[in-house]
């Protein structure tokens, strides 16, 4: 086994594959530009959680936001494509549990 350092990006790529979370550039682009993609008011209530098999999983603050995301899904997918070049085929919504 070599003691030569290797780029952390290769470890991140391996981790992303094991988690089936999409590639690093896709996740970084969507998560990193989330507010630009959806706007400040949506971003304050809708959080991207992961990307799995071209499905974006988001968490919403309240069930009313789940309905709103349903109405906005095609717009969100189009904006992701425009901003990051990543194609998302569906958006899965989960309501955040309040603790």
N, C-alpha and C positions, 0 to 999 in steps of 0.2 A: 504494500500500500504506500502510495506516495505522500510525502509531507508537503508537497507543493500546494500553495493556496489555490483554491478554485473560486470562481466568481459566485457570489451569493445568489445571483440570478438563476444559476442552474439548480440550486437547492429549492428556490422558490418555484421554479417551473415543475420540479418533481412533486413538491407539495400540492401545487394546484392540480396536477394530474390525479394524484391520489384522492384529493377531495372532490374530484369531478367538478371543479369550480370555474372552468373556462380558462383561457390562457391569461397570463399576467398582463399583457397589454390591453386585452379586452376589459378585464376587471378594473385595472388601473384607470383606463379611459372613462368607463362608465361611472365608477365611484368618484374619481377625481374631478369629473366635470358635472356631477349630478345636479348641482344648483343651476348651472348654465343650461342643462338639458331641460329641466322641469320648471325652473323659476323658483324664487325664494319662498313663496307661500306654500307651494307643494313640497319643496325640499324640507321645510320645517315640520311637516307632518307625515312624509313618506320617505323611508330610508331604504336604500338598496342593501340587501343582505348577502346575496350570492348570485352567481350566474352558473346554471347547470344545464348542459345540453341545449343551449340557445334559449333557455327560459330564465328570465330575470325574476328573482324572488325579492319582493319588497315587504317591508313591515310598515304598517300604518298606525297612527296614534289612536284612531277611533274608527268604528265600523262605517261611519259616514264617509270617511276617506277611502274605504274599500270600494264603495259605490262610485266615488269620483274617479278613482284610478281605472275602474272598468270603463267609464266614459272616455277617459283620456288615453287608454292603452295604445291605440293605433298612432296617436300623436307622439306619445312617449317613444314607441318603437322607431318611428320615423326620425325623431330628434336624435336618438342614440346613433342611428345610422349616419345622419348628417354630421354630428359632432365627433364621432369616434371611428366610423367606418365599420362598426360591429353590427351584425344582423341579429336581432332578437326576434324570435318567432312568437313568444308569448310572455305575459307578465302574470306571475302568481302572487296573490296578495294574502298577507297574514296580518291579523289584528294583534297589536302589541298588548301583552298582558300587563295590567297595572299592578304594581306591588305596593 
